[in-house]
Amino acid sequence: MPLSDVPDSGGPLAEDEAEDLLRCICFKTGPPRTVGVELEWFVHDLHVPHLPVTPDRLRSAFGGLRALPLKSALTFEPGGQLELSSPPAASLMECVTTVSADLAAVRDALGALGLTLTGSGTDPWYPPRDRLLNEPRYDAMECYLDRTGPAGRAMMRDTASVQVCLDAGHEEPGPLGHERRWRLAHLLGPVLVAAFANSPVLHGKPSGLRSARQGIWADLDPVRGTAPDTGREPRAAWAAHVLDAPVMCVRGPDGSGPWEVPEALTLRQWLRSGGPRPATRADLDYHVTTLFPPVRPRGHLELRMIDAQPGQDGWIVPLAVTTALFDDPEAAEAAYRVVEPLGAAGSADAPPRDALWRAAARDGLAAPALHEAALACFALALEALPRRGATTAVLDAVAAFHARHVVPGRCPADDQSAPAPTTVTGAPGKDART
């Protein structure tokens, strides 16, 4: 449950009240019952995908999509990426069925306009693109992230992912307890990065990484983009992380812009000082949305480390594997034993900036430790999925991915050939986006 679901008095927020909210609401504990997925896609020309689609064409297409009767939430990212966010589903198969139907409707509508969805962690063809959304949030975000280098703009405009959303887990210890699931998410994270790496190309050129998307996220603001101390109790660690993270922006009245972008002001300092204006509960909720760790607790756990996948249904495999390894008690316990030794293979840096996460982005399953872990985890998932009600089609998809990629130590990035050259037309100094 996000903080915004809690009644907000609109008055100033005290530091201890903010800490209580973060500790209690960001980890909504209980038996794991629901699953969700957020899918990001690049939108390309159906017939000539390496030619940039103009902003006006995208805006027109997106306007038509808003009229579709979808169960998933439809939104758009600053670079024109399309995102579908499923409602919480009572089972893996309910989630797959809902999102598959919504994707089919979106694809049909786009196809009628000569457009298509492309699943890739970074855009395999386009050069750096202009920001499609010119809103106070993104203006402020870009201003803030520019202070630490180009990764922020690339993250906003040029990346796409599969985000798996799972319940936080029981209050009690055990394989489905929230502390164990929090730890498992961070230990399993580099295995998921490596197995599903699908972005070897950035801005039309080889990046030197299997997952350029993960490389971009690892190079963000070293506080905003990293995990809290995973060795601490999750609630305390997350609350401290949020309070001590720099404030990205102070929103204007009624959301109007421009928004102030303060220098070196943490949320804790803002709460204590009351300036540039008193912080409210809405500001706390918004601040959490500007933090981009690989695992983000928002009542449930958002696993944010998986590249967007190729093919119409490629996203189903990471969703199914991750759900099986978290929500099946037997598989969750066995998976934890498999990945626990990987914790010693990192470095002093926090995920995803540590050595193991960077190796996952660079090498994929060519990294021996990650290959070994992926072999074991996929075997566990294949055993658990029938117990989770997976259909034959889902089992076959996971088994095919396992045979094609995991067994030989490959990832989807290894299947990609060199990108087609980006053709531009028009006057010198201008490209087809303008």
C-alpha positions, 0 to 999 in steps of 0.5 A, a space after each residue: 500500500 503506497 503512502 498516498 493510500 493513507 489519509 493525509 491531513 495536509 498539515 506539516 509532517 513530523 520526523 517521527 511520524 514520517 519514520 513510523 509511516 515508512 516502517 509500517 506502511 512500506 512493508 505491509 506484512 501478511 501471507 503472500 497472496 497477490 502478484 503484479 507486473 509493470 511492463 515498459 516497451 519502446 514504440 517503433 514503426 511497424 515496417 521500418 523500426 530503426 526510423 525514429 517515430 516523431 513525437 507528434 505521431 507518438 502523442 497522437 497514438 497514445 491519445 487513442 490508446 487512452 480510450 481502450 477498456 484496459 484492466 491495467 493502468 496505461 502510462 507513458 515514460 519521458 522518452 515515449 516508452 509505453 508502460 502497462 501496470 497490472 492490477 494486483 492479481 490473486 495468482 500468477 495465471 490471473 496476472 498473465 491472463 489480464 496483462 496478455 489481453 491488455 497487451 493484445 488490445 494495445 498491439 492491435 490499436 498500434 498496429 492499425 497506426 503502423 506502430 509496434 512494441 519492442 521489448 528491449 532494456 535499451 532502445 536498440 536503434 535510436 540515438 539519444 532522443 528528446 524528452 516527450 513529456 515536458 512536465 514539472 516532475 520531469 523538468 525537475 528530475 532532469 535538472 537534479 540528475 544532470 548534476 551527477 552525469 548523463 545516466 539520469 537522462 538515459 534512464 528517463 528516456 532510453 530504458 525499459 524494464 519488466 518490474 515484478 511486484 510481490 507481497 512483502 510477506 509474513 511478519 513471522 520468520 520463515 521462507 515467506 517472512 518479510 525479512 527473508 523475502 527482502 534479503 532474497 530479493 537483493 541476493 537473487 537480483 544479480 541472477 535475474 539481471 544476468 539471466 534476462 540481460 537484453 540490452 547490449 546496444 545503447 544509442 545504436 552502438 554496442 555498449 560492452 554490457 549485456 545489460 546496458 540498462 542495468 549499467 545506466 541504473 547503477 551509474 545514477 545518484 549513488 544514494 538515490 539508485 542504491 539499496 539500503 543496508 540489506 544486513 539491517 532489519 528491513 523497516 529500520 534500514 528503509 526508513 533511514 535510507 528514505 529520510 537520509 536521501 536527498 530531496 529531488 524537488 519541492 513541488 509547487 502549489 497544486 503541482 504547478 511548476 517550475 518546481 524547486 530543485 534544492 542542493 544537498 537537502 535530505 528529507 530528514 533536514 527538510 522535516 526538521 527545518 520546515 524549509 523551503 516550506 513545511 513538508 507534508 505526507 504527500 511530499 513523503 509519498 512523492 519523495 519515495 517515488 523518486 528513489 530508484 533502488 533495485 528493490 523498492 518497498 511500497 507496501 509490496 516489493 517492486 523488483 526493478 532489475 529485469 530488462 524488458 524482454 524480446 517477443 510478444 510474450 517474453 515478459 511472462 518468463 521472468 514474471 513466472 520464475 520470480 513469482 515461483 521462487 518467492 511465493 512457493 515456500 519450498 522453492 523460496 527456501 531452496 533458492 535462498 540457500 542457492 543465492 546466499 553465498 553470492 552475498 560474499 561475492 559482492 563488494 563494499 558498495 551497495 547493490 546495484 553498484 557492487 562487483 556482483 551486480 556489475 558483473 551481471 550487467 557486463 557478463 550475463 550468465 557468462 559469469 560462472 557464479 551467476 550461471 551456476 545459481 541460475 541453473 539451480 534457480 530455474 530448476 527450482 522454478 520449473 518444479 514449483 510452477 505446477 504447484 502455483 497453477 501455471 499452465 502448460 504454455 507458461 511451463 513450456 515458455 520457461 522450459 524453452 528459455 531454460 534450454 536456450 539460454 540458461 543451460 548454455 550460459 547465455 542471455 537474450 543479449 547474446 542473441 542480438 546481432 548488430 543494430 541496423 544503422 539509424 537513417 535520418 532525413 531532412 535538413 542537415 543537423 535535424 533528424 526524423 524526430 523533429 
